Amino acid sequence: MKKIVLTLTIILSITLSIKAQSSAKVHYVKLVEGEKIASNPIKTQEAKSEGKGISVRIYPDISFQTITGIGGAFNEIGGEALMSLSEAQQNEIMKNLFDVNGANFTVCRTAIGASDFGIDAYSYSEVANDFKMKKFSIERERTSVIPFIQMAYKYNPNMQLFASPWSPPGWMKESGLMDRGEEFPEKNVLKDDPKIYKAYAKYFSKYVDAYAKEGIVVNKIVIQNEQDISTKYPSCHMPPKQMGEFVINYLRPQFEKDNTPAEIWAGSFRTAKRLDGLEFVSNTTWREAVDGIGVQYMNARQVENMQAVYPDIKFLHTEGNCYGGKNSVDQAFSRFNEVAGFINHGVPNFCYWNMILNEDSSSGWGWKQNSLIKINRKDKTVTYNPDYATMALFGRFMKPGMKRIVSASWYGDTITLKDDNNIYLFIKNQSNKTKTFDIWLKDNHAQVVDIPANSISVVEVNYK
């Protein structure tokens, strides 16, 4: 009798093992310098291996933040490049970026007025001392930025959009200029004047309303991009105290008065030479006045410190590493570590910077940056850069509503998520050889998988 029970147990174990093997898949993108990136770069293979692998142990019952999604930024230079193409080409690009079977971008950014990737400096209030915003106008953006964003909704009607200014209108600042902050750093600040604060609060409210009339929902306002720097491109130094008091005394009351539906988020904060984000969340009054905190280029240790000071904090990742326009495979691989750094420390999203740039890839102030897609406006060609492959994989398989869960391995950076039925292990193999991994769901062996050489992969394992 014991032999029969033992035999049945072995048979059942083998059956479950076979079921597990057949229910897992490896989705991956190949990244090899010099090889063309396809517009649909994600490949899938059955997850199976006869080898012995590097152990990864996953704990599905221990979960952390809920994922809100992956995305990128709309900008004027990219929009102008997109509009240079035929309607069919435009739709193909936007489908690849936003469709659920494409990169599935869900949390995206745009600038309030000119960013450094605006063609030049501009705002929606060009008439000095227009405190009532009677001359407020978004007319300039009707030719590029607005249609760029509107097309995204065609393929993802549920896209979430956040917006931030690089600078207030020049007349609201001590310098009188939106840009050239590095020449006048002490004057690259918002005037400390109630009339200016009231006008600027109205400026934000008018922006949300004007975009709503174009069918574009601005879900979140992030008060000031990189509020700690003064640069040759549009910028504005806004210390935590000024930001907090502006929200409490002016911006929040204006939004309530106008029934402006957008949330108000502090930041975006960095950790280059200052810890302004940590200072902001350490002040109970300031942090309770906002809906969350925007972060970019932030040391992961400071993300942890902010959470320690304020356990109920809500994060929004606002911008990824720009690099210098090389668009290399090594940079696309390092993007994996950048995303992992934020997601694994409790941030629920990741937002790439330039989704699209033109053939020059330069800002309005003369330096190059990376992009997902490059459009040559003259010969009408479209190039998908290595970063696109990485971000498309993340966007396709890091979906809103998933939970981050715990995993343990000596291998290095991984990300582990789950939905109602499956576990998703994000892992990279930058070597020239296939690597084998042994996946455990706590104490139960789940799968042995081969991860292709020169790839970033997602192992999808059914655990129900």
Secondary structure as UniProt FT lines:
FT   HELIX           2..22
FT   STRAND          25..30
FT   TURN            33..34
FT   STRAND          43..46
FT   STRAND          54..66
FT   STRAND          69..74
FT   HELIX           76..82
FT   TURN            83..84
FT   HELIX           87..98
FT   TURN            100..103
FT   STRAND          107..111
FT   TURN            116..117
FT   TURN            128..129
FT   TURN            131..132
FT   TURN            134..135
FT   HELIX           139..143
FT   HELIX           145..155
FT   TURN            157..158
FT   STRAND          160..164
FT   HELIX           170..172
FT   TURN            174..175
FT   TURN            181..183
FT   HELIX           185..187
FT   STRAND          189..190
FT   HELIX           194..212
FT   TURN            213..215
FT   STRAND          220..222
FT   TURN            225..228
FT   HELIX           240..246
FT   HELIX           247..251
FT   HELIX           252..258
FT   STRAND          263..269
FT   HELIX           276..282
FT   HELIX           284..288
FT   STRAND          292..296
FT   HELIX           300..309
FT   TURN            311..312
FT   STRAND          315..319
FT   TURN            323..324
FT   HELIX           329..343
FT   TURN            344..346
FT   STRAND          349..354
FT   STRAND          356..358
FT   TURN            359..360
FT   TURN            364..365
FT   STRAND          373..376
FT   TURN            377..380
FT   STRAND          381..384
FT   HELIX           386..397
FT   TURN            400..401
FT   STRAND          403..408
FT   STRAND          415..418
FT   STRAND          422..429
FT   STRAND          435..441
FT   TURN            442..443
FT   STRAND          444..451
FT   TURN            453..454
FT   STRAND          455..462
//
